[in-house]
Amino acid sequence: MKYQIDDSYIDDTPSAFLYQRIMDCYPKSAIGCFIINDDWNEHALLELKEKSEAWFLVGLQTDSSELERLDIIEGVIRCQPDEVKDVTALLDVNAASTIIGIDVVDIKSLFECGNSFQFIQASATGESETDLIKVTTHNLVDQLSTARNTKALFIGIESVQSLPLEAFAYISEAVESLLSNDDASIYYRSSMTDEPNSFYLKAIYALA
């Protein structure tokens, strides 16, 4: 196995956690997430990685702030300020509880495909699950139209109940038919939402 995670990361330890400079202590996690414009520097990030015992760090870029390219950072994800929690939750693959399996090793492989990533999401509400899936998938594919040549894509599916295999096949076919790069690495995860009559698709893709 190319990468191995210590057994201590299993069970209640989140696979991703959002850290802030003002924290008195850093809880343990496998993926340490931080907001770039919170004035993190190399020393602070080294301390974060050591104290949190994170396997690797991921920066979240919510504005035009740029962070010096550091080997300690696995990648940077661009997102809006109100999407920070969504990004962290998507990376917390330990919370996924349905038939589509994924783990932190897959997330590590995702970030090996690039250094800069973009977060997008789409959602819909309504009574018909079929309509929800179609509308949300269409909206996500529209946003992915500029990412046809991406090297890596990670999609999170959130539904009220476990997604039928036919629905997953519909989503994956729509997404994968858009991509022109046959060698793109594509990862999926699914989880449950407690919001009734809702369906969400969230994605992270590598920028060229």
N, CA and C atoms as a LAMMPS dump frame, in Angstrom:
ITEM: TIMESTEP
0
ITEM: NUMBER OF ATOMS
624
ITEM: BOX BOUNDS ff ff ff
-5.0000000000000000e+02 5.0000000000000000e+02
-5.0000000000000000e+02 5.0000000000000000e+02
-5.0000000000000000e+02 5.0000000000000000e+02
ITEM: ATOMS id mol type element x y z
1 1 1 N 0.849 -1.197 0
2 1 2 C 0 0 0
3 1 3 C 0.882 1.245 0
4 2 1 N 0.543 2.195 -0.874
5 2 2 C 1.381 3.378 -1.003
6 2 3 C 1.292 4.269 0.229
7 3 1 N 0.081 4.376 0.799
8 3 2 C -0.111 5.196 1.994
9 3 3 C -0.822 4.376 3.052
10 4 1 N -0.459 4.621 4.252
11 4 2 C -1.08 3.902 5.356
12 4 3 C -1.446 4.885 6.45
13 5 1 N -2.633 4.736 6.991
14 5 2 C -3.088 5.606 8.062
15 5 3 C -3.094 4.816 9.358
16 6 1 N -2.594 5.43 10.398
17 6 2 C -2.575 4.79 11.695
18 6 3 C -4.003 4.467 12.136
19 7 1 N -4.187 3.35 12.839
20 7 2 C -5.516 2.939 13.284
21 7 3 C -6.181 3.982 14.167
22 8 1 N -5.399 4.863 14.769
23 8 2 C -5.96 5.853 15.672
24 8 3 C -6.825 6.868 14.929
25 9 1 N -6.76 6.919 13.588
26 9 2 C -7.592 7.834 12.825
27 9 3 C -9.002 7.279 12.616
28 10 1 N -9.2 6.041 12.992
29 10 2 C -10.484 5.399 12.769
30 10 3 C -11.429 5.746 13.926
31 11 1 N -12.673 5.409 13.803
32 11 2 C -13.712 5.621 14.807
33 11 3 C -14.155 7.076 14.853
34 12 1 N -14 7.737 16.016
35 12 2 C -14.588 9.052 16.203
36 12 3 C -13.724 10.196 15.691
37 13 1 N -12.519 9.927 15.304
38 13 2 C -11.642 10.994 14.824
39 13 3 C -12.102 11.443 13.438
40 14 1 N -12.403 12.746 13.251
41 14 2 C -12.842 13.201 11.934
42 14 3 C -11.707 13.096 10.926
43 15 1 N -12.035 12.775 9.705
44 15 2 C -10.989 12.732 8.691
45 15 3 C -10.619 14.132 8.24
46 16 1 N -11.476 15.126 8.496
47 16 2 C -11.156 16.519 8.173
48 16 3 C -11.702 17.427 9.266
49 17 1 N -10.924 18.453 9.603
50 17 2 C -11.336 19.392 10.654
51 17 3 C -10.838 20.778 10.277
52 18 1 N -11.668 21.795 10.529
53 18 2 C -11.299 23.175 10.223
54 18 3 C -10.646 23.812 11.442
55 19 1 N -9.387 24.215 11.289
56 19 2 C -8.635 24.808 12.403
57 19 3 C -8.556 26.323 12.252
58 20 1 N -8.51 27.007 13.408
59 20 2 C -8.375 28.46 13.441
60 20 3 C -7.188 28.845 14.304
61 21 1 N -6.585 29.984 13.995
62 21 2 C -5.409 30.432 14.743
63 21 3 C -5.724 30.681 16.21
64 22 1 N -6.969 31.059 16.509
65 22 2 C -7.324 31.448 17.877
66 22 3 C -7.575 30.248 18.794
67 23 1 N -7.483 29.039 18.272
68 23 2 C -7.751 27.857 19.09
69 23 3 C -6.668 27.667 20.146
70 24 1 N -7.102 27.281 21.34
71 24 2 C -6.152 27.001 22.422
72 24 3 C -5.463 25.651 22.208
73 25 1 N -6.175 24.738 21.579
74 25 2 C -5.59 23.425 21.27
75 25 3 C -6.149 22.954 19.936
76 26 1 N -5.44 22.021 19.32
77 26 2 C -5.837 21.514 18.016
78 26 3 C -6.31 20.066 18.147
79 27 1 N -7.611 19.813 17.978
80 27 2 C -8.115 18.438 18.027
81 27 3 C -7.459 17.585 16.941
82 28 1 N -7.439 16.314 17.154
83 28 2 C -6.812 15.396 16.219
84 28 3 C -7.675 15.196 14.969
85 29 1 N -7.035 15.098 13.812
86 29 2 C -7.746 14.779 12.571
87 29 3 C -6.726 14.242 11.565
88 30 1 N -7.227 13.692 10.466
89 30 2 C -6.337 13.204 9.408
90 30 3 C -6.01 14.311 8.41
91 31 1 N -6.999 15.18 8.119
92 31 2 C -6.817 16.28 7.168
93 31 3 C -7.028 17.597 7.899
94 32 1 N -5.99 18.382 7.998
95 32 2 C -6.098 19.669 8.674
96 32 3 C -6.456 20.766 7.685
97 33 1 N -7.649 21.326 7.813
98 33 2 C -8.095 22.411 6.934
99 33 3 C -7.901 23.757 7.641
100 34 1 N -7.526 24.769 6.886
101 34 2 C -7.357 26.099 7.459
102 34 3 C -7.69 27.142 6.404
103 35 1 N -8.166 28.308 6.841
104 35 2 C -8.485 29.402 5.928
105 35 3 C -7.232 30.235 5.715
106 36 1 N -6.832 30.389 4.481
107 36 2 C -5.561 31.038 4.154
108 36 3 C -5.47 32.452 4.705
109 37 1 N -6.551 33.237 4.6
110 37 2 C -6.462 34.64 5.023
111 37 3 C -6.573 34.827 6.537
112 38 1 N -6.429 33.745 7.297
113 38 2 C -6.374 33.841 8.76
114 38 3 C -4.946 34.056 9.248
115 39 1 N -4.072 34.529 8.378
116 39 2 C -2.691 34.884 8.737
117 39 3 C -1.852 33.692 9.18
118 40 1 N -2.045 32.552 8.54
119 40 2 C -1.187 31.407 8.818
120 40 3 C 0.165 31.616 8.13
121 41 1 N 1.221 31.234 8.807
122 41 2 C 2.549 31.245 8.198
123 41 3 C 3.149 29.845 8.323
124 42 1 N 4.339 29.672 7.791
125 42 2 C 4.929 28.326 7.77
126 42 3 C 5.113 27.777 9.18
127 43 1 N 5.578 28.599 10.114
128 43 2 C 5.787 28.133 11.487
129 43 3 C 4.471 27.691 12.114
130 44 1 N 3.416 28.497 11.928
131 44 2 C 2.115 28.157 12.509
132 44 3 C 1.551 26.879 11.9
133 45 1 N 1.774 26.685 10.608
134 45 2 C 1.273 25.484 9.951
135 45 3 C 2.038 24.239 10.389
136 46 1 N 3.322 24.378 10.584
137 46 2 C 4.109 23.253 11.101
138 46 3 C 3.636 22.869 12.502
139 47 1 N 3.342 23.872 13.302
140 47 2 C 2.839 23.621 14.652
141 47 3 C 1.466 22.959 14.593
142 48 1 N 0.621 23.442 13.684
143 48 2 C -0.705 22.846 13.513
144 48 3 C -0.603 21.375 13.139
145 49 1 N 0.244 21.076 12.178
146 49 2 C 0.382 19.695 11.715
147 49 3 C 0.903 18.789 12.827
148 50 1 N 1.837 19.309 13.606
149 50 2 C 2.406 18.504 14.685
150 50 3 C 1.386 18.257 15.79
151 51 1 N 0.708 19.3 16.233
152 51 2 C -0.208 19.172 17.367
153 51 3 C -1.502 18.438 17.011
154 52 1 N -1.965 18.606 15.782
155 52 2 C -3.197 17.931 15.372
156 52 3 C -2.924 16.509 14.888
157 53 1 N -1.639 16.205 14.663
158 53 2 C -1.228 14.916 14.101
159 53 3 C -1.881 14.664 12.751
160 54 1 N -2.18 15.751 12.035
161 54 2 C -2.816 15.625 10.717
162 54 3 C -1.887 14.935 9.734
163 55 1 N -2.435 14.107 8.906
164 55 2 C -1.666 13.42 7.866
165 55 3 C -1.197 14.424 6.823
166 56 1 N -2.074 15.374 6.463
167 56 2 C -1.689 16.455 5.563
168 56 3 C -2.615 17.652 5.767
169 57 1 N -2.198 18.813 5.236
170 57 2 C -2.927 20.069 5.393
171 57 3 C -3.496 20.542 4.063
172 58 1 N -4.671 21.18 4.135
173 58 2 C -5.329 21.737 2.954
174 58 3 C -5.769 23.161 3.272
175 59 1 N -5.352 24.112 2.433
176 59 2 C -5.739 25.502 2.621
177 59 3 C -7.02 25.838 1.88
178 60 1 N -7.872 26.667 2.494
179 60 2 C -9.109 27.108 1.861
180 60 3 C -8.959 28.587 1.511
181 61 1 N -9.058 28.905 0.24
182 61 2 C -8.879 30.276 -0.24
183 61 3 C -10.244 30.909 -0.481
184 62 1 N -10.62 31.85 0.388
185 62 2 C -11.945 32.463 0.314
186 62 3 C -11.926 33.866 -0.279
187 63 1 N -10.753 34.377 -0.598
188 63 2 C -10.63 35.688 -1.226
189 63 3 C -9.414 35.684 -2.134
190 64 1 N -8.867 36.829 -2.421
191 64 2 C -7.731 36.914 -3.336
192 64 3 C -6.39 36.667 -2.646
193 65 1 N -6.424 36.341 -1.356
194 65 2 C -5.179 36.098 -0.625
195 65 3 C -4.426 34.915 -1.222
196 66 1 N -3.136 35.065 -1.353
197 66 2 C -2.295 33.986 -1.867
198 66 3 C -1.37 33.512 -0.753
199 67 1 N -1.116 32.231 -0.726
200 67 2 C -0.224 31.651 0.265
201 67 3 C 1.022 31.142 -0.437
202 68 1 N 2.159 31.41 0.168
203 68 2 C 3.417 30.926 -0.399
204 68 3 C 3.362 29.417 -0.58
205 69 1 N 3.844 28.953 -1.716
206 69 2 C 3.848 27.514 -2.003
207 69 3 C 4.748 26.8 -0.997
208 70 1 N 4.151 25.96 -0.179
209 70 2 C 4.891 25.232 0.853
210 70 3 C 4.664 23.732 0.664
211 71 1 N 5.724 22.967 0.85
212 71 2 C 5.612 21.514 0.709
213 71 3 C 4.688 20.907 1.758
214 72 1 N 4.516 21.597 2.872
215 72 2 C 3.694 21.066 3.957
216 72 3 C 2.214 21.086 3.608
217 73 1 N 1.828 21.904 2.603
218 73 2 C 0.43 22.018 2.206
219 73 3 C 0.173 21.121 1.006
220 74 1 N -0.809 20.27 1.123
221 74 2 C -1.097 19.327 0.038
222 74 3 C -1.797 20.014 -1.136
223 75 1 N -2.645 20.998 -0.85
224 75 2 C -3.366 21.674 -1.914
225 75 3 C -4.174 22.832 -1.375
226 76 1 N -4.688 23.657 -2.289
227 76 2 C -5.508 24.81 -1.937
228 76 3 C -6.841 24.693 -2.673
229 77 1 N -7.937 24.893 -1.936
230 77 2 C -9.278 24.828 -2.512
231 77 3 C -9.901 26.219 -2.487
232 78 1 N -10.319 26.698 -3.651
233 78 2 C -10.996 27.987 -3.724
234 78 3 C -12.487 27.8 -3.444
235 79 1 N -13.021 28.639 -2.584
236 79 2 C -14.438 28.566 -2.256
237 79 3 C -14.903 29.916 -1.721
238 80 1 N -16.198 30.077 -1.559
239 80 2 C -16.754 31.28 -0.972
240 80 3 C -16.698 31.175 0.55
241 81 1 N -16.684 32.317 1.268
242 81 2 C -16.619 32.266 2.736
243 81 3 C -17.734 31.428 3.37
244 82 1 N -18.934 31.466 2.774
245 82 2 C -20.046 30.706 3.343
246 82 3 C -20.021 29.23 2.927
247 83 1 N -18.987 28.824 2.193
248 83 2 C -18.873 27.432 1.768
249 83 3 C -17.795 26.664 2.522
250 84 1 N -17.124 27.327 3.45
251 84 2 C -16.009 26.706 4.171
252 84 3 C -16.455 25.431 4.896
253 85 1 N -17.577 25.512 5.585
254 85 2 C -18.066 24.334 6.311
255 85 3 C -18.455 23.216 5.354
256 86 1 N -18.992 23.579 4.194
257 86 2 C -19.369 22.565 3.208
258 86 3 C -18.149 21.831 2.682
259 87 1 N -17.069 22.572 2.434
260 87 2 C -15.835 21.956 1.938
261 87 3 C -15.269 20.998 2.982
262 88 1 N -15.204 21.464 4.222
263 88 2 C -14.669 20.622 5.295
264 88 3 C -15.508 19.369 5.478
265 89 1 N -16.832 19.532 5.434
266 89 2 C -17.726 18.381 5.588
267 89 3 C -17.557 17.393 4.442
268 90 1 N -17.328 17.9 3.236
269 90 2 C -17.136 17.016 2.087
270 90 3 C -15.868 16.186 2.243
271 91 1 N -14.817 16.809 2.772
272 91 2 C -13.548 16.097 2.968
273 91 3 C -13.6 15.131 4.151
274 92 1 N -14.582 15.301 5.028
275 92 2 C -14.705 14.421 6.19
276 92 3 C -15.37 13.116 5.768
277 93 1 N -14.626 12.301 5.043
278 93 2 C -15.194 11.083 4.468
279 93 3 C -15.537 10.04 5.521
280 94 1 N -15.024 10.185 6.73
281 94 2 C -15.408 9.257 7.792
282 94 3 C -16.894 9.366 8.107
283 95 1 N -17.499 10.52 7.758
284 95 2 C -18.913 10.728 8.045
285 95 3 C -19.817 10.097 6.995
286 96 1 N -19.256 9.683 5.87
287 96 2 C -20.063 9.039 4.822
288 96 3 C -20.55 7.687 5.328
289 97 1 N -21.832 7.398 5.116
290 97 2 C -22.394 6.206 5.747
291 97 3 C -23.237 5.356 4.805
292 98 1 N -23.102 5.543 3.505
293 98 2 C -23.915 4.766 2.588
294 98 3 C -23.034 3.893 1.695
295 99 1 N -23.591 3.381 0.609
296 99 2 C -22.932 2.293 -0.12
297 99 3 C -21.685 2.712 -0.889
298 100 1 N -21.496 4.008 -1.133
299 100 2 C -20.319 4.436 -1.895
300 100 3 C -19.154 4.629 -0.938
301 101 1 N -18.17 3.769 -1.03
302 101 2 C -17.063 3.809 -0.089
303 101 3 C -15.91 4.675 -0.56
304 102 1 N -15.345 5.442 0.362
305 102 2 C -14.182 6.272 0.084
306 102 3 C -13.467 6.504 1.403
307 103 1 N -12.165 6.691 1.355
308 103 2 C -11.439 6.933 2.589
309 103 3 C -10.409 8.042 2.378
310 104 1 N -9.639 8.33 3.426
311 104 2 C -8.686 9.431 3.378
312 104 3 C -7.578 9.165 2.359
313 105 1 N -7.262 7.909 2.119
314 105 2 C -6.254 7.571 1.108
315 105 3 C -6.709 8.077 -0.261
316 106 1 N -8.016 7.954 -0.542
317 106 2 C -8.544 8.463 -1.808
318 106 3 C -8.428 9.983 -1.877
319 107 1 N -8.673 10.661 -0.765
320 107 2 C -8.552 12.121 -0.744
321 107 3 C -7.098 12.527 -0.968
322 108 1 N -6.167 11.786 -0.386
323 108 2 C -4.751 12.056 -0.609
324 108 3 C -4.415 11.896 -2.099
325 109 1 N -4.966 10.869 -2.722
326 109 2 C -4.728 10.646 -4.148
327 109 3 C -5.32 11.776 -4.983
328 110 1 N -6.464 12.292 -4.558
329 110 2 C -7.082 13.415 -5.252
330 110 3 C -6.133 14.605 -5.31
331 111 1 N -5.535 14.946 -4.168
332 111 2 C -4.667 16.113 -4.104
333 111 3 C -3.321 15.887 -4.773
334 112 1 N -2.984 14.66 -5.076
335 112 2 C -1.764 14.399 -5.83
336 112 3 C -1.924 14.764 -7.306
337 113 1 N -3.162 15.035 -7.718
338 113 2 C -3.431 15.366 -9.128
339 113 3 C -3.279 16.859 -9.414
340 114 1 N -3.004 17.653 -8.394
341 114 2 C -2.856 19.088 -8.598
342 114 3 C -2.638 19.803 -7.288
343 115 1 N -2.409 21.103 -7.38
344 115 2 C -2.202 21.916 -6.18
345 115 3 C -3.339 22.897 -5.929
346 116 1 N -4.061 23.254 -7.001
347 116 2 C -5.135 24.228 -6.886
348 116 3 C -6.45 23.592 -7.306
349 117 1 N -7.478 23.784 -6.468
350 117 2 C -8.778 23.152 -6.704
351 117 3 C -9.903 24.168 -6.54
352 118 1 N -11.052 23.845 -7.125
353 118 2 C -12.237 24.693 -7.032
354 118 3 C -13.38 23.889 -6.423
355 119 1 N -14.131 24.54 -5.52
356 119 2 C -15.315 23.908 -4.927
357 119 3 C -16.562 24.482 -5.579
358 120 1 N -17.512 23.629 -5.945
359 120 2 C -18.802 24.061 -6.467
360 120 3 C -19.887 23.198 -5.842
361 121 1 N -21.128 23.658 -5.912
362 121 2 C -22.223 22.86 -5.388
363 121 3 C -23.53 23.236 -6.068
364 122 1 N -24.478 22.3 -6.026
365 122 2 C -25.805 22.511 -6.582
366 122 3 C -26.798 21.793 -5.693
367 123 1 N -28.022 22.302 -5.646
368 123 2 C -29.042 21.68 -4.804
369 123 3 C -30.425 21.963 -5.359
370 124 1 N -31.389 21.195 -4.895
371 124 2 C -32.776 21.399 -5.289
372 124 3 C -33.679 20.86 -4.183
373 125 1 N -34.882 21.374 -4.122
374 125 2 C -35.871 20.893 -3.162
375 125 3 C -37.162 20.563 -3.908
376 126 1 N -37.91 19.61 -3.377
377 126 2 C -39.163 19.219 -4.02
378 126 3 C -39.61 17.853 -3.542
379 127 1 N -40.738 17.427 -4.044
380 127 2 C -41.324 16.169 -3.601
381 127 3 C -40.794 14.966 -4.376
382 128 1 N -40.498 15.158 -5.641
383 128 2 C -40.086 14.042 -6.501
384 128 3 C -38.574 13.84 -6.454
385 129 1 N -38.142 12.673 -5.971
386 129 2 C -36.715 12.393 -5.887
387 129 3 C -36.081 12.374 -7.277
388 130 1 N -36.79 11.829 -8.25
389 130 2 C -36.264 11.766 -9.608
390 130 3 C -36.004 13.16 -10.161
391 131 1 N -36.975 14.065 -9.957
392 131 2 C -36.808 15.438 -10.441
393 131 3 C -35.659 16.14 -9.721
394 132 1 N -35.538 15.898 -8.416
395 132 2 C -34.465 16.513 -7.636
396 132 3 C -33.102 16.114 -8.193
397 133 1 N -32.948 14.84 -8.464
398 133 2 C -31.671 14.324 -8.96
399 133 3 C -31.359 14.911 -10.336
400 134 1 N -32.351 14.958 -11.213
401 134 2 C -32.129 15.474 -12.57
402 134 3 C -31.773 16.958 -12.554
403 135 1 N -32.53 17.754 -11.8
404 135 2 C -32.297 19.201 -11.754
405 135 3 C -30.926 19.506 -11.154
406 136 1 N -30.608 18.85 -10.042
407 136 2 C -29.337 19.105 -9.374
408 136 3 C -28.154 18.67 -10.233
409 137 1 N -28.275 17.524 -10.861
410 137 2 C -27.209 17.032 -11.731
411 137 3 C -26.984 17.988 -12.902
412 138 1 N -28.074 18.467 -13.495
413 138 2 C -27.964 19.416 -14.609
414 138 3 C -27.247 20.69 -14.165
415 139 1 N -27.607 21.194 -12.987
416 139 2 C -26.978 22.423 -12.482
417 139 3 C -25.493 22.225 -12.203
418 140 1 N -25.138 21.063 -11.665
419 140 2 C -23.725 20.804 -11.38
420 140 3 C -22.928 20.672 -12.681
421 141 1 N -23.471 19.957 -13.643
422 141 2 C -22.787 19.775 -14.922
423 141 3 C -22.568 21.119 -15.612
424 142 1 N -23.55 22.019 -15.499
425 142 2 C -23.389 23.358 -16.068
426 142 3 C -22.173 24.06 -15.465
427 143 1 N -22.004 23.925 -14.164
428 143 2 C -20.867 24.56 -13.498
429 143 3 C -19.546 23.892 -13.851
430 144 1 N -19.62 22.62 -14.191
431 144 2 C -18.404 21.873 -14.536
432 144 3 C -17.976 22.074 -15.986
433 145 1 N -18.748 22.836 -16.74
434 145 2 C -18.468 22.996 -18.165
435 145 3 C -17.089 23.607 -18.424
436 146 1 N -16.571 24.354 -17.442
437 146 2 C -15.241 24.952 -17.604
438 146 3 C -14.138 24.021 -17.092
439 147 1 N -14.513 22.859 -16.627
440 147 2 C -13.534 21.928 -16.055
441 147 3 C -13.435 20.639 -16.865
442 148 1 N -13.688 20.735 -18.163
443 148 2 C -13.689 19.534 -19.008
444 148 3 C -12.347 18.805 -19.005
445 149 1 N -11.266 19.551 -18.861
446 149 2 C -9.93 18.953 -18.929
447 149 3 C -9.325 18.683 -17.56
448 150 1 N -10.128 18.724 -16.525
449 150 2 C -9.586 18.53 -15.181
450 150 3 C -8.935 17.159 -15.036
451 151 1 N -7.933 17.103 -14.166
452 151 2 C -7.237 15.838 -13.924
453 151 3 C -7.874 15.039 -12.8
454 152 1 N -8.67 15.72 -11.965
455 152 2 C -9.258 15.03 -10.82
456 152 3 C -10.559 15.697 -10.409
457 153 1 N -11.504 14.89 -9.976
458 153 2 C -12.821 15.371 -9.579
459 153 3 C -13.343 14.531 -8.418
460 154 1 N -13.864 15.205 -7.424
461 154 2 C -14.427 14.535 -6.239
462 154 3 C -15.845 15.041 -6.055
463 155 1 N -16.81 14.134 -6.058
464 155 2 C -18.216 14.521 -5.968
465 155 3 C -18.854 13.906 -4.732
466 156 1 N -19.526 14.752 -3.962
467 156 2 C -20.273 14.306 -2.803
468 156 3 C -21.766 14.385 -3.078
469 157 1 N -22.465 13.326 -2.751
470 157 2 C -23.908 13.237 -2.969
471 157 3 C -24.595 13.211 -1.606
472 158 1 N -25.555 14.098 -1.396
473 158 2 C -26.292 14.144 -0.14
474 158 3 C -27.78 14.01 -0.427
475 159 1 N -28.389 12.982 0.127
476 159 2 C -29.802 12.735 -0.098
477 159 3 C -30.484 12.365 1.216
478 160 1 N -31.792 12.456 1.223
479 160 2 C -32.558 12.155 2.435
480 160 3 C -32.475 10.679 2.767
481 161 1 N -32.459 9.841 1.755
482 161 2 C -32.349 8.402 1.957
483 161 3 C -31.26 7.845 1.053
484 162 1 N -30.883 6.624 1.317
485 162 2 C -29.822 6 0.532
486 162 3 C -30.161 6.041 -0.947
487 163 1 N -29.199 6.459 -1.745
488 163 2 C -29.431 6.674 -3.169
489 163 3 C -29.477 5.342 -3.925
490 164 1 N -30.509 5.121 -4.751
491 164 2 C -30.552 3.886 -5.56
492 164 3 C -29.383 3.852 -6.54
493 165 1 N -28.955 2.67 -6.895
494 165 2 C -27.84 2.535 -7.834
495 165 3 C -28.156 3.175 -9.183
496 166 1 N -29.429 3.14 -9.579
497 166 2 C -29.812 3.751 -10.858
498 166 3 C -29.579 5.258 -10.827
499 167 1 N -29.85 5.871 -9.687
500 167 2 C -29.661 7.321 -9.563
501 167 3 C -28.18 7.667 -9.589
502 168 1 N -27.383 6.87 -8.911
503 168 2 C -25.94 7.104 -8.933
504 168 3 C -25.396 6.947 -10.347
505 169 1 N -25.893 5.957 -11.08
506 169 2 C -25.451 5.734 -12.452
507 169 3 C -25.802 6.943 -13.325
508 170 1 N -26.969 7.533 -13.083
509 170 2 C -27.39 8.71 -13.856
510 170 3 C -26.436 9.879 -13.609
511 171 1 N -26.093 10.104 -12.348
512 171 2 C -25.205 11.209 -11.989
513 171 3 C -23.815 10.993 -12.571
514 172 1 N -23.272 9.802 -12.365
515 172 2 C -21.911 9.528 -12.826
516 172 3 C -21.813 9.586 -14.349
517 173 1 N -22.825 9.108 -15.044
518 173 2 C -22.794 9.148 -16.511
519 173 3 C -22.834 10.588 -17.013
520 174 1 N -23.681 11.428 -16.386
521 174 2 C -23.789 12.825 -16.8
522 174 3 C -22.484 13.567 -16.573
523 175 1 N -21.864 13.311 -15.438
524 175 2 C -20.618 14.001 -15.096
525 175 3 C -19.472 13.516 -15.969
526 176 1 N -19.317 12.221 -16.077
527 176 2 C -18.173 11.658 -16.789
528 176 3 C -18.252 11.878 -18.297
529 177 1 N -19.47 11.994 -18.844
530 177 2 C -19.599 12.26 -20.278
531 177 3 C -19.198 13.692 -20.611
532 178 1 N -19.207 14.569 -19.61
533 178 2 C -18.804 15.961 -19.816
534 178 3 C -17.291 16.091 -19.961
535 179 1 N -16.55 15.25 -19.236
536 179 2 C -15.102 15.382 -19.181
537 179 3 C -14.446 14.876 -20.461
538 180 1 N -13.51 15.648 -20.955
539 180 2 C -12.791 15.248 -22.165
540 180 3 C -11.505 14.496 -21.841
541 181 1 N -11.109 14.549 -20.572
542 181 2 C -9.885 13.876 -20.143
543 181 3 C -10.217 12.457 -19.682
544 182 1 N -9.911 11.486 -20.518
545 182 2 C -10.233 10.095 -20.192
546 182 3 C -9.431 9.574 -19.011
547 183 1 N -8.326 10.239 -18.698
548 183 2 C -7.47 9.783 -17.605
549 183 3 C -7.789 10.474 -16.28
550 184 1 N -8.853 11.26 -16.244
551 184 2 C -9.204 11.975 -15.017
552 184 3 C -9.525 10.995 -13.896
553 185 1 N -9.033 11.311 -12.707
554 185 2 C -9.346 10.514 -11.534
555 185 3 C -10.645 11.058 -10.924
556 186 1 N -11.646 10.195 -10.772
557 186 2 C -12.953 10.624 -10.28
558 186 3 C -13.299 9.831 -9.024
559 187 1 N -13.689 10.549 -7.979
560 187 2 C -14.027 9.939 -6.704
561 187 3 C -15.444 10.353 -6.31
562 188 1 N -16.17 9.456 -5.668
563 188 2 C -17.526 9.749 -5.209
564 188 3 C -17.671 9.373 -3.733
565 189 1 N -18.537 10.1 -3.068
566 189 2 C -18.956 9.725 -1.719
567 189 3 C -20.43 10.064 -1.588
568 190 1 N -21.116 9.373 -0.721
569 190 2 C -22.518 9.687 -0.482
570 190 3 C -22.78 9.737 1.009
571 191 1 N -23.713 10.563 1.396
572 191 2 C -24.081 10.7 2.803
573 191 3 C -25.529 11.146 2.894
574 192 1 N -26.043 11.153 4.1
575 192 2 C -27.442 11.49 4.321
576 192 3 C -27.576 12.924 4.804
577 193 1 N -28.665 13.563 4.405
578 193 2 C -29.003 14.878 4.921
579 193 3 C -30.322 14.791 5.681
580 194 1 N -30.444 15.611 6.74
581 194 2 C -31.69 15.59 7.513
582 194 3 C -32.658 16.67 7.039
583 195 1 N -32.333 17.312 5.922
584 195 2 C -33.233 18.316 5.358
585 195 3 C -34.237 17.627 4.437
586 196 1 N -35.528 17.667 4.778
587 196 2 C -36.529 16.941 3.977
588 196 3 C -36.663 17.496 2.561
589 197 1 N -36.989 16.615 1.629
590 197 2 C -37.24 16.99 0.231
591 197 3 C -36.072 17.768 -0.378
592 198 1 N -34.86 17.357 -0.038
593 198 2 C -33.681 18.069 -0.524
594 198 3 C -32.681 17.096 -1.144
595 199 1 N -31.903 17.621 -2.065
596 199 2 C -30.851 16.823 -2.7
597 199 3 C -29.691 17.751 -3.021
598 200 1 N -28.464 17.299 -2.724
599 200 2 C -27.28 18.132 -2.905
600 200 3 C -26.207 17.375 -3.678
601 201 1 N -25.492 18.107 -4.51
602 201 2 C -24.277 17.613 -5.132
603 201 3 C -23.193 18.639 -4.882
604 202 1 N -22.065 18.207 -4.333
605 202 2 C -20.955 19.094 -4.047
606 202 3 C -19.691 18.505 -4.669
607 203 1 N -18.851 19.363 -5.2
608 203 2 C -17.696 18.84 -5.943
609 203 3 C -16.461 19.687 -5.731
610 204 1 N -15.323 19.02 -5.817
611 204 2 C -14.007 19.661 -5.821
612 204 3 C -13.274 19.153 -7.056
613 205 1 N -12.768 20.068 -7.88
614 205 2 C -12.037 19.617 -9.059
615 205 3 C -10.721 20.365 -9.188
616 206 1 N -9.748 19.69 -9.778
617 206 2 C -8.421 20.269 -9.955
618 206 3 C -8.437 21.288 -11.081
619 207 1 N -7.859 22.445 -10.824
620 207 2 C -7.758 23.484 -11.843
621 207 3 C -6.556 23.207 -12.735
622 208 1 N -6.67 23.574 -13.973
623 208 2 C -5.57 23.335 -14.924
624 208 3 C -4.376 24.193 -14.564
